[in-house]
Amino acid sequence: MDKSIFRYILFSILLLVIQITVLNNIQFSGYVNPYIYVMIIMLLPLGFPQWALLLTAFATGLVVDAASGTLGIHTSSTVLAGFVRPFILTYMAPRDGYEQGAALSMRIHGFRWFAVYAGWVILIHHTALFYIEVFRFAEFFRTFLRVLLSSGFSLIFVLLTEYYRKLR
């Protein structure tokens, strides 16, 4: 097995363990829930087949759902994030385009690019997650505040994690 694939699998397992054991138990005032497991989808290399991306997103969400006792909320949100990822990458493509098979990391594309990319993926994921969870418009603005605050905190955690990976 390729060394980078093995590292990615270990990193994904670590993210899931941290999410399930630590971050799922963090809730600030009922508004902030950081979710960093979305990094598993964000960090897949360019050129990764779309069907495999969606399958990975499904499996990732299913693991978090099984551990959290939720019924498909994380699965559907993560699959949506995996579905929109190619569109976000196309929109954010540099003039020269991407190098096929290149990793999507802060080290390669820079802090600003990665922060915008991660911000969009996290915002889409969290919007779907929290509105599916509430599933009514009566609490639209309260849920919108939860989306913004949780997305901000998740983005901070993702950027710190990616910065640590950049140093290695």
GIVEN-V855334 format. One line per field, one symbol per residue. burial: # if it has 9 or more other ideal C-beta (glycine too) atoms within 8 Angstrom, else .. A space follows every 50 residues. Layout:
BEGIN
burial: ???
END
This chain:
BEGIN
burial: .....#.#..##..##.###..##.#.....#############.#.... ..##.###.######..#.#..##############.##........... .#####..#...####################..........#.###.## #.#######.###.##..
END
